[in-house]
Amino acid sequence: MKLDILAFGAHPDDVELGCGATIAKEVALGKKVGIIDLTRGELGTRGSAQLRDEEASNAAKILNITVRENLKFADGFFSNDKAHQLAVIRMIRKYKPEIVLCNAIDDRHIDHPKGSKLVADACFLSGLLKIETDINGVPQEKWRPKQVFHYIQWKNIEPDFVVDVTGYMDHKLASVKAYQSQFYDPKSKEPETPITSKNFADSIKYRANDLGRLIGVEFAEGFISDRYIAVENLSKLI
C-alpha cells in the first residue's frame, strides 16, 4: 500500500500533538496518510501500554488516517542503531511515502530528538539499494521519501515553514482528547505531569493560534525541514 504521507512519533499522541491538524487537512484534500508509533509509551506516568493502544486507535479514527502501526520499541531506551533503523526502513519501504513527518529535532523528552534522528537517518538509508530488507520473506524495493519534515513539540523552536490549518483545529483537539489518560482531567487522581496541566491543554490551541497570527490566518502548525524549502514560483506563497 502506497501512502502520500507517513508520520512517525516516538510515543502515541506525539503525532496528534505535533501535526494533527496538518494531517486532518491533508486527509481532507484526498491524501493517504499513515502513522507509525515507535513505542507504546509504556513508561508514561499515567495509563498503561494497553490503554495507550486503545487511545491511539480512537485517535486514528478521528483523523481518518489509512493505517497505524506500532513498532514496539522500548520506551525511553530505543537507540539509533542498525536494528532500529532497519525496522523503520521496513515501514518506509512498505508504505513508500512521498513525505515523512517525524519528531522535533530538539525537545524536553529524550525520545523525541532520538526518534527524530532515527527516522531521518532511516529515510536516507532506505534509498540505498544494497541494504536488503523483507517483510514476511518478501524482499522490499529501495525507497527514499522526497521530503522529511520535523514537527514542533514542547519547545518553541523557530519553524522553517508553517501550514495554515484553519478549519482543522477541532480535528486535532479531538484526536488529542482521545488520549484521556494522558492530559488534563480535573477528576483524575493519578500523579500530575508537565502535560496534565490545564495550561498545557490550553497551549495546544493558543500556540497554533499564535503561529496563525504571524502568517495572517487563524491557526497554523510549524515544521523544520532537513533541506531547503523550494516553491514553484512566488505566487505559491500565502
C-alpha positions as CSV (number, residue, x, y, z in Angstrom):
1,M,0.0,0.0,0.0
2,K,1.4,3.4,-1.0
3,L,0.9,6.4,1.2
4,D,1.3,10.1,0.4
5,I,2.4,10.9,3.9
6,L,3.8,8.8,6.7
7,A,4.1,10.4,10.2
8,F,6.3,8.9,12.9
9,G,6.0,9.5,16.6
10,A,8.2,8.3,19.4
11,H,5.0,7.8,21.5
12,P,1.3,7.5,20.8
13,D,0.0,11.1,20.8
14,D,3.2,12.7,19.6
15,V,1.9,13.0,16.0
16,E,-1.5,14.3,17.1
17,L,0.0,17.0,19.3
18,G,2.7,17.9,16.7
19,C,0.8,17.9,13.5
20,G,-2.7,16.5,14.0
21,A,-4.3,19.5,12.2
22,T,-2.0,19.2,9.2
23,I,-2.8,15.5,8.9
24,A,-6.5,16.2,9.1
25,K,-6.2,18.8,6.4
26,E,-4.2,16.5,4.1
27,V,-6.7,13.7,4.5
28,A,-9.5,16.2,3.6
29,L,-7.5,17.0,0.5
30,G,-7.6,13.4,-0.5
31,K,-4.1,12.3,0.6
32,K,-3.5,8.9,2.1
33,V,-1.8,9.3,5.5
34,G,-0.4,6.7,7.9
35,I,1.1,6.9,11.4
36,I,3.9,4.7,12.9
37,D,4.4,4.9,16.6
38,L,7.9,3.8,17.7
39,T,6.9,2.8,21.2
40,R,3.7,2.1,23.2
41,G,4.5,4.8,25.7
42,E,4.8,2.2,28.5
43,L,6.9,4.5,30.7
44,G,4.3,7.2,30.9
45,T,3.3,8.2,34.4
46,R,-0.4,7.8,33.6
47,G,-2.2,5.0,31.9
48,S,-0.7,1.8,30.5
49,A,0.6,0.4,27.2
50,Q,-2.7,-1.4,26.6
51,L,-4.7,1.8,27.3
52,R,-2.4,3.8,25.0
53,D,-3.1,1.3,22.3
54,E,-6.8,1.8,22.6
55,E,-6.4,5.6,22.7
56,A,-4.2,5.6,19.6
57,S,-6.8,3.5,17.7
58,N,-9.5,6.0,18.6
59,A,-7.4,9.0,17.6
60,A,-6.6,7.3,14.2
61,K,-10.4,7.0,13.6
62,I,-10.9,10.7,14.4
63,L,-8.1,11.7,12.0
64,N,-9.4,9.3,9.4
65,I,-6.0,8.0,8.5
66,T,-5.4,5.0,6.3
67,V,-3.2,2.9,8.6
68,R,-1.5,3.0,12.0
69,E,1.2,0.6,13.3
70,N,3.4,0.4,16.4
71,L,7.0,-0.8,16.2
72,K,7.0,-1.6,20.0
73,F,10.5,-0.2,20.6
74,A,11.4,0.2,24.3
75,D,10.1,3.5,25.6
76,G,12.9,5.6,26.8
77,F,15.6,3.1,25.8
78,F,15.5,2.6,22.0
79,S,18.6,3.6,20.1
80,N,19.5,4.9,16.7
81,D,21.3,1.8,15.7
82,K,21.2,-0.7,12.9
83,A,18.4,-2.9,14.3
84,H,16.1,0.1,14.9
85,Q,17.0,1.7,11.6
86,L,16.1,-1.5,9.7
87,A,12.8,-1.7,11.4
88,V,11.9,1.9,10.4
89,I,13.3,1.2,6.9
90,R,10.8,-1.7,6.5
91,M,8.0,0.7,7.2
92,I,9.2,3.3,4.8
93,R,9.6,0.7,2.1
94,K,6.3,-0.9,2.9
95,Y,4.3,2.4,2.5
96,K,6.6,4.3,0.1
97,P,5.6,7.8,1.3
98,E,6.5,10.9,-0.6
99,I,6.7,12.9,2.7
100,V,7.7,11.7,6.1
101,L,6.8,13.7,9.3
102,C,8.7,13.0,12.5
103,N,9.5,14.2,16.0
104,A,11.1,17.5,17.0
105,I,14.8,17.8,16.4
106,D,15.3,19.2,19.9
107,D,12.9,18.7,22.8
108,R,12.4,18.1,26.5
109,H,11.7,14.4,26.3
110,I,14.9,12.4,25.3
111,D,12.9,10.1,23.0
112,H,11.8,13.0,20.7
113,P,15.2,14.0,19.3
114,K,16.3,10.4,19.3
115,G,13.2,9.4,17.3
116,S,13.7,12.4,15.0
117,K,17.3,11.4,14.1
118,L,16.4,7.7,13.9
119,V,13.6,8.3,11.4
120,A,15.6,10.9,9.3
121,D,18.6,8.6,9.1
122,A,16.3,5.7,8.1
123,C,14.8,7.8,5.3
124,F,18.2,8.2,3.8
125,L,19.3,4.6,4.3
126,S,16.0,3.3,2.8
127,G,17.1,4.6,-0.5
128,L,20.3,2.5,-0.7
129,L,20.0,-0.5,-3.0
130,K,22.5,-2.6,-1.1
131,I,20.5,-2.5,2.2
132,E,18.3,-5.6,1.9
133,T,15.0,-5.8,3.9
134,D,11.9,-8.0,3.7
135,I,8.5,-8.4,5.2
136,N,7.3,-12.0,5.8
137,G,10.1,-13.2,3.5
138,V,9.1,-10.9,0.6
139,P,12.1,-8.7,-0.5
140,Q,11.4,-4.9,-0.5
141,E,12.5,-2.4,-3.0
142,K,14.5,0.7,-2.0
143,W,12.5,3.8,-1.4
144,R,13.6,7.3,-0.3
145,P,10.9,9.9,0.6
146,K,11.2,13.2,-1.2
147,Q,10.8,15.3,2.0
148,V,11.4,14.8,5.7
149,F,9.8,17.4,8.0
150,H,10.0,17.6,11.8
151,Y,7.0,18.9,13.7
152,I,7.4,21.1,16.8
153,Q,6.7,19.8,20.3
154,W,7.4,21.0,23.8
155,K,10.0,23.7,22.9
156,N,9.0,26.7,20.9
157,I,11.5,26.1,18.1
158,E,11.5,28.6,15.2
159,P,9.9,26.8,12.3
160,D,11.3,26.8,8.7
161,F,7.7,26.9,7.4
162,V,4.2,26.8,8.7
163,V,1.0,25.2,7.4
164,D,-2.3,27.1,7.5
165,V,-4.6,24.6,9.4
166,T,-7.6,26.9,9.9
167,G,-10.7,24.8,9.9
168,Y,-8.9,21.7,11.2
169,M,-8.1,22.5,14.8
170,D,-11.2,20.8,16.1
171,H,-10.0,17.5,14.5
172,K,-6.6,18.0,16.2
173,L,-8.1,18.7,19.6
174,A,-10.5,15.8,19.3
175,S,-7.6,13.4,18.4
176,V,-5.6,14.7,21.4
177,K,-8.5,14.3,23.7
178,A,-8.8,10.6,22.6
179,Y,-5.8,10.1,24.9
180,Q,-7.9,10.7,28.0
181,S,-5.3,9.1,30.3
182,Q,-2.6,11.5,29.4
183,F,-3.9,15.0,29.5
184,Y,-5.8,17.4,31.7
185,D,-8.6,15.8,33.7
186,P,-9.6,17.6,36.9
187,K,-11.3,14.4,38.2
188,S,-8.1,12.3,37.8
189,K,-6.4,11.0,41.0
190,E,-3.3,10.0,39.1
191,P,0.1,11.9,39.6
192,E,0.5,15.2,37.9
193,T,3.0,15.6,35.0
194,P,4.0,18.6,32.8
195,I,1.4,17.6,30.2
196,T,-1.5,17.0,32.5
197,S,-1.9,20.7,33.5
198,K,-4.7,22.9,32.1
199,N,-2.0,25.3,30.9
200,F,-0.6,22.6,28.6
201,A,-4.1,21.6,27.4
202,D,-4.8,25.3,26.6
203,S,-1.4,25.7,24.9
204,I,-2.3,23.3,22.2
205,K,-4.8,25.8,20.8
206,Y,-3.1,29.1,21.7
207,R,0.3,28.1,20.2
208,A,-1.4,27.2,16.9
209,N,-3.3,30.5,17.2
210,D,-0.1,32.4,17.7
211,L,1.6,30.8,14.7
212,G,-1.5,31.6,12.7
213,R,-1.4,35.2,13.8
214,L,2.1,35.5,12.4
215,I,1.1,34.5,8.9
216,G,-2.3,36.2,8.9
217,V,-4.6,33.2,9.4
218,E,-6.4,31.7,12.4
219,F,-4.4,28.6,13.1
220,A,-1.1,27.2,11.9
221,E,1.4,24.4,12.6
222,G,5.2,24.7,12.2
223,F,7.8,22.4,10.8
224,I,11.6,22.1,10.4
225,S,13.0,20.9,7.1
226,D,16.1,18.8,6.6
227,R,16.7,20.6,3.3
228,Y,16.0,23.9,1.6
229,I,12.3,24.7,1.1
230,A,11.6,25.3,-2.6
231,V,8.5,26.8,-4.2
232,E,7.4,26.6,-7.8
233,N,7.0,30.4,-8.0
234,L,6.4,33.4,-5.7
235,S,2.6,33.2,-6.2
236,K,2.5,29.9,-4.4
237,L,3.3,31.5,-1.1
238,I,0.4,32.7,1.1
